Amino acid sequence: MLKSIITGAGHYLPERVVTNDDLSEMMNTNDKWIVERTGIHERRWFTPGVDTVTSMAKNASIMAIKNARIENTAIDFIIFATITPDYFIPGNGVLLQRELGLQGIGALDVRNACSGFLYALSVADQFIKTGMYKNILVVGAEIQSSALNKNDEGRSSAVIFADGAGAVVCSATEEEGRGILSTHLHADGDFAEELYVKDPGSSREVRVSQELIDSGSFNLSMNGNTVFKHAVLRFKEVIEEALAANNLESKDIDLLIPHQANLRISQYIQNKMDLRDDQVFNNIMHYGNTTAATIPIAISESIQQNKIKSGDLVCLAAFGSGFSWASAIIRW
């Protein structure tokens, strides 16, 4: 029976480091305020003219393919998760395909924001289980900093979101005891406007106008309290759902890699599930919230730091805009 397994991972982060002190020069904030509320000390922002969503994804993908010990030409499908594409159309999947010299293979874009990578991974898992593809490149990449309102009004969002890219190669295997055991996807559109960027939208009489720009509708809007309350509930639910589906308990988890939304959320979930520090991977302190890129970046760093070894039970979980949330259980 075919199963899918992550055979390689990679990541890329822009060179520009933006500290909390840097932000205090742009808006009324300080290091203590940011750390207490988010756990973030610094993040990466792209450099215009140097970084693009495509270029960051390419760097992460090259690293993932190399670590999977295959050639570029072995990739037979691309799934690209991003809500910040380089173009309004087409999606970033075909742009990455072009950069990797893989013209002709299929490329699919996923726009589920913070849960986008897990949605993409789930799609890849299904394609591989059916035998349609053998090696799928799954990517999460974002440039969020260009959509942030970097003044006092947008402070609550501007201190959180950042830029980066991560990628994994999802491959077919018949080896027993390894692979993606299950994935679990959920959404609730009742809360769509609690975390969103309203424009540009096709339902306006004019997609882009000075009036719309001046209104702030092109900036990220987030109801932080509502997001936090739902996140801590849904994170725990979807992790427990994945464990129950595989007759497992939280104590069986070797490493939980949550979406890096807010360190307080991760710590709350860790406490509720009675997990040790070494059972949860966090890097939001250094990189902020890179939306669809957080989990693949964290997977890549976890492997680099030898926090994942063969046979480990790894749980991935995410919650974000939509609202949408998801989880995956993997026997490494």
N, C-alpha and C positions, 0 to 999 in steps of 0.2 A: 504493500500500500504506500502510495506516494505521500510524503509529508514535506513541509518546508522548514528550512533552518537558516539562520543568519550565519553566513560563512565569512563575512568581512564587514568592517565598519570604518568610517572615516569622518572627519569633521574639519571645518575651516572657520576661523574667526578673524574679523577685520583687525588690522594693527592698531587702530585708534582706540585707546583706553580712555574712558570717561569716568572719572571718579565722582563721588558724592560732593566733594569740595568743588569740582568743576561745575556741577549742577547748581551749587549755591550761588555761583556768579551769574546764573541765568534766571533764577527764580528765588522766591523766599523759602528756602529750605536749608537743611544742614545735615551733616553726616549722621548725627544721633537720631534725628527724626526719621530718616530713610531706613537706617538699619533696624530701628525698633519696629517699624511697620512692615518691612519687606525682607529684611535680612541681607539686602544687597549692599555691597561695598563699592563695586565698580561694574562697568558693563562695556561692551564694544559697540561702537557706532561706525558705520561704513564711511569711506572717504569717497566723495563724488569724483567721478572720472577715473577711479581706481577699482572700486568694488561694484559689482552688480549682483543681483540675485543669481543670475546664470553663472558668473565667474566664481562666486563662492560655492555654488553647487557643484561646479566642475571640479574644483580643488578637493572638495569632500568626496566626490564620486571616484576620482582617480585613486585616492587613498583607500577607499573601501574596496574597489576592484583589485588593487594590488594586494590588500590584506586577504582577499578571498582567493588569491593565487590563481586568477583566471585572466584571460585577455579581454580587452574591451569588446571584441567581436563575439564573446560568449554571452553577452547581455542580449536578451531577446525581447525585453519590454521595459519601459520606464514608467514609474508612477511618481509624480512630483506634487508634493503637498506645499502649498503656499497661499497666502492671502495678499501677498505684496508682489505680484508679478512685474517683470520689467516692462511689459506691454499690457494694455487693456485687453487686446487680443493680438496674436494667439497666446496660448498659455506657455508657461515656462518649460514644459516637458519637451516640446519640439526644439526649443532653443538649446537646451542641454544636450539633446540628441545630436544636434548639429555640431556642437563643440566637441563631443566625444567621437565624432566620425561614425555614427551609427544610423545613418540615413536609411529609412525603409522599415525600421522596427516601430511598433506601436508606442505611443506616448500618451499618458492619461494624466490630467490635472485634478487635484482634490482641493477643495476650498473650505475645509472644516476647521480652520484656525488652529487653536491649541490642541485639539484632538486629531488634527489632520494627518499627522504621521501614523497614528494608530489605525485610523480609517484606511489609509493607504496600505499599511502592512497587512491588514485584514483582507483587502482586495487581492494583494499579491499572494497571500496564503491560499485563497480560493482558486486562483488561476493555476497555481502550482499543483494543488491537490487534484485538479481535473486533468492534469497532464498537458495543458495548453502551452505552458512555458516552463523552462528549466532554470533560468537565472534572471531574476527581476531586480532592477535597480530601484530602490525606494528612497526618496529624498525628501527632506524637509529643509526649506531655506527661506529666510525672511530679511527684509530691510524695513524695520518698523520705525526707525528714528526719524525718517523723513516725513512721517505722518503725525508726529507728536506736536502738541501745542506746548512749546518750551517756555512757558511763562507761569505766573502764579495760578492762573485759571486752569491750566492743564497739568499742574504739578503732580496730582495723584497718579496719572498715567505716565507722565514723562520720566519719572524716577524708576519705573518698572521695566519698560519695554526696550528691547535692544535688537542687535543684528547678528546673524551667523547662519551656518549651514551644517547639516549632518546627513550622512547617507549610509545605507546598508545594502548588501547584496543578499537577497533572499533566494535560496537555491533548493532544488528538489533533492530529496534523499529517501532511501528505503531503509536506512539504518534504524533499528529498533531502539526505543528509549530516548530519542533525541527529537528536537524540533518544536514547532509551535503547537501547543496542545489545544488551545482554543483562543478565540477573540470575541469580544463582546462590545456591541455598539449601541449607543442610545442618543436621543436628542429630545428637546422640548422647545419648540419654536415660540411658545408663549413669552419667552424671555429674550427674544432676539434683540430688542432695542436696549437691553441692559448693558450690552458690551458690543459696540458696532462702530463702523465708519459709514455714515449715511451716503455720502457722495464720492465719486460720480455715480449716479444711478440712471438707468435708461428710462425710468418712468417720469422724469422731469421734462418739462417742455424744452429746456436746454440743459444738456448734461453738465456743461461747465460755464459759469458766468462769474463776473466779479462779485455779484450779489451773493452767490452761493459761497464763494471763497471767504468773503467778509463775514458770513454768518457762522463760520467755523465748522461747517458740516463735512469738510474734508479731513478734519482731525478726529482722532480716536475719542470716543465717548464711552465712559465706563462708570457704572454704579457699583463702586467698590464694595459696599456693605452687602448688597444683594449677591454679587458674584461670590464673595467669601462664604456667605451662609449656605449657598447651594453647592459650592465646591467641596466643602468639608463633608457634606452629606453624600454627594454623588461619588466622590473619590472612594470612600469607604464601601459604599454599596457595590460599586462595579468591581472592586478588588475582591470582595467577598463572593460576588457572583462567579468570578473566574475560578476562585478556589473551590467553591462548592461544585462547580461543573466538572471538576477533576478529582473530587473526593480528597481535597487537600485542606490544610489549615494554615493560618498565618505563620505558625511556628515553622512550617515547612519551607517558607521563603528564604532563599539564600541572599537575594538582593532585590529590593523594590526600587525601581527607577520611576519616580513620579514626574509628570510634567512640571517644569520649574516655573511655577506661577508666582509663588510667594513662599518664603521659607517658613512662615508661620503656619501655612496650610500643610506643608510636608510634615512639620513637627507635630501638628495636631493629629494627623493621620497616624504617624508613627506611634504616638502615645496611645491612641484609641485601639490600635491593633497590637499593642504590646511588643513592638519591634525594637531591637537594639540599634545603636548608632551604626554598627557595621552592617546592618541589614538594609539600610536606606542610603541611596546615593543622591547627594545634592551638590550642585555647582552654581546655583543661582547667585551665590555670594560674589562670584567673579564675572558672570556673564549676563545677569539679568534674565528677563523673560524673552526668549527668542521665538516664542509661539510654536509653530510646527517643527522648528529645528531643535527644541530643547531635548527631546528624548533621544534622537539619533546622536546628537553631540554627547549626551551623557553615556549612551551605550559605548561610543568610541572611546571616551575617556576611561570608563570603567574597565574596558579591556586593556587599555594602555597601562592602567594602574594595578593590573592583576587582581581586580576585585571580582571578576567572573572567571570561573574555570569550568572545564568540561564536566557535565553532569549536574551543574548548579540549576536550581529552580529560580528563574528570573521572572518577576512580575513587572509589567509596564502599565501605567495608568495615566489618564489625562482628563482634564475638564476645561471647557472654555466657551467661547462665543457660540451662540446658537439657541439656547445652550446646547452643547453636545459633550458627551463624555464616552470614554472607552477604556478597555483594558485588554491585555494579552498575557497569557502564561506560556513561558518557554522553558523547555528542558534543554539546557545548553549542550 
